[in-house]
């Protein structure tokens, strides 16, 4: 019983955190602008990332917001918790979270 309840509690908590942050991402709050501008400045100093630094500065808040919204929905849909791929279970939500955290 607890093995079925704990994953749902964790999924609801993660979805809640993602949904709470949407306001900051979509409204262009000062904190969000500072964070993404700092990352864009860092990217501009790296030759391979220099070309994408300015688009990142402009669109990153909205892009991350959309990805968090999609991740929130996927986390709460039972069918997306597991996908069988090459005889191993891959958790797309975990992969999406890793992708969001590395941006």
C-alpha positions as CSV (number, residue, x, y, z in Angstrom):
1,X,0.0,0.0,0.0
2,X,2.7,2.5,1.0
3,X,4.7,1.5,-2.2
4,X,1.8,3.0,-4.2
5,X,1.1,6.0,-2.1
6,X,4.7,7.4,-1.7
7,X,5.4,7.8,-5.4
8,X,2.1,9.7,-5.8
9,X,2.9,12.0,-2.9
10,X,6.3,12.7,-4.4
11,X,4.8,13.3,-7.9
12,X,2.2,15.7,-6.5
13,X,4.9,17.6,-4.6
14,X,7.2,17.9,-7.7
15,X,4.2,19.0,-9.8
16,X,3.3,21.6,-7.1
17,X,6.8,23.0,-7.1
18,X,6.9,23.3,-10.9
19,X,3.5,24.9,-11.1
20,X,4.4,27.3,-8.3
21,X,7.4,28.5,-10.3
22,X,5.3,29.2,-13.5
23,X,4.3,32.6,-12.2
24,X,8.0,33.7,-12.0
25,X,8.9,32.3,-15.4
26,X,6.0,33.7,-17.3
27,X,5.8,37.1,-15.6
28,X,9.5,38.0,-16.1
29,X,10.1,38.5,-12.4
30,X,13.3,40.2,-11.4
31,X,14.7,37.0,-9.8
32,X,14.1,35.0,-13.0
33,X,15.7,37.7,-15.2
34,X,18.8,37.9,-13.0
35,X,19.2,34.1,-13.0
36,X,18.8,33.7,-16.8
37,X,20.9,36.8,-17.6
38,X,23.7,35.5,-15.4
39,X,23.6,32.2,-17.3
40,X,23.5,34.0,-20.7
41,X,26.5,36.1,-19.7
42,X,28.4,32.9,-18.8
43,X,27.4,31.4,-22.1
44,X,28.6,34.4,-24.0
45,X,32.1,33.9,-22.6
46,X,32.2,30.3,-24.1
47,X,33.0,30.2,-27.8
48,X,30.7,27.3,-28.6
49,X,27.7,28.8,-26.7
50,X,28.2,32.5,-27.7
51,X,25.7,32.3,-30.6
52,X,22.9,31.0,-28.4
53,X,23.5,33.3,-25.4
54,X,21.3,36.1,-26.6
55,X,18.3,33.9,-27.6
56,X,18.7,32.1,-24.3
57,X,18.6,35.5,-22.5
58,X,15.4,36.4,-24.4
59,X,13.4,33.2,-24.4
60,X,14.7,31.0,-21.5
61,X,12.2,32.0,-18.9
62,X,9.2,31.2,-21.1
63,X,10.9,28.0,-22.5
64,X,11.6,26.7,-19.0
65,X,8.1,27.6,-17.9
66,X,6.5,25.7,-20.8
67,X,8.8,22.7,-20.0
68,X,7.9,22.8,-16.3
69,X,4.2,22.9,-17.2
70,X,4.5,19.9,-19.5
71,X,6.6,18.0,-16.9
72,X,3.9,18.8,-14.2
73,X,1.2,17.3,-16.4
74,X,3.3,14.3,-17.3
75,X,4.2,13.6,-13.7
76,X,0.5,13.3,-12.8
77,X,-0.4,11.0,-15.7
78,X,0.1,7.4,-14.7
79,X,0.7,6.2,-18.3
80,X,3.8,8.4,-18.6
81,X,5.4,7.0,-15.5
82,X,6.9,4.1,-17.3
83,X,7.7,3.4,-21.0
84,X,9.2,0.1,-22.0
85,X,12.1,0.7,-24.3
86,X,14.6,-1.9,-25.4
87,X,13.5,-4.3,-22.6
88,X,14.3,-1.8,-19.9
89,X,12.1,0.6,-18.1
90,X,12.9,4.2,-18.9
91,X,11.4,7.0,-16.8
92,X,10.8,9.9,-19.2
93,X,9.9,12.2,-16.3
94,X,13.3,11.7,-14.7
95,X,15.0,12.4,-18.0
96,X,12.9,15.5,-18.4
97,X,13.8,16.6,-14.9
98,X,17.5,16.0,-15.6
99,X,17.2,18.1,-18.8
100,X,15.5,20.9,-17.0
101,X,18.1,21.0,-14.2
102,X,21.0,21.1,-16.7
103,X,19.7,24.1,-18.6
